[in-house]
Amino acid sequence: MGAVNYGPVAIAFAARYPERVSHLILWATYARPSDFWNPSSQAITQLVESDWIIYTEQVSHYFVGWSTDQTTRQLAEMLRKSVAPKEYLAFFSTLGQADVAALLPEVRARTLVLHRRQIPWLSLEAAAYMASHIPEAELVLLEGASGGYALEDSEPVFKAIDEFIGEAEAYPHRLTRREVEVLRLVARGKSNREIAAELCVSTNTVDRHVSNILNKTGAVNRAEAAAYAAHHGLSP
């Protein structure tokens, strides 16, 4: 899986070592430096030398999009602890040389290109370009503005990945891994609110999972869903 700035590395590895890669997942990334290295990204790097703290706060907020101030502060602090301004500038300038566009047709692994529509620092064209130049690549566009796949509404991201790598096929009636997790908790008598707390997701997300479970299994209520889990060996 190549996410954001690690996408070009993942693409190059998959192209050069096809025997070692069966599935390639590209998240919010690019193959051409011009798709990422744009005037706005160049302008913001001028802050690195003048005010490193403000820069890390701004770039973190820019990356996480919708997320909370706490998430932004945590990311900014992690960035400051991970690298010094001088080394960061060297790394950032290297991104302008990471052009792997010519390698895209050489990728033989099954490829999933995932992208959120409202990400401000990377256009949809970057995702579409990769998907159209990697043989038989699948492009999935999701709603949202955060560059972190585990931030914002992460469930559609994980569902797309589960289905891509075939985990969904391991369960009856095309239940996803997450739906099976929820089903097992339903079978234990947990309420949606309790399930949400245990899985660290919103109650609305659990509501959606339970609805999907009932629709896929044909169960009309939670008791029948629990019976379904027992019958198919999915009980906890």
Secondary structure, DSSP 4 states (H G I P E B T S, - for coil): -EEGGGHHHHHHHHHH-GGG-SEEEEES--SSHHHHS-HHHHHHTTHHHH-HHHHHHHHHHHHHTT--HHHHHHHHHHHHHH--HHHHHHHHHHHTT---GGGGGG--SEEEEEEETT-TTS-HHHHHHHHHHSTT-EEEEES---S-TTSSS-HHHHHHHHHHHTGGGGSGGG--HHHHHHHHHHHTT--HHHHHHHHTS-HHHHHHHHHHHHHHH--SSHHHHHHHHHHTT---
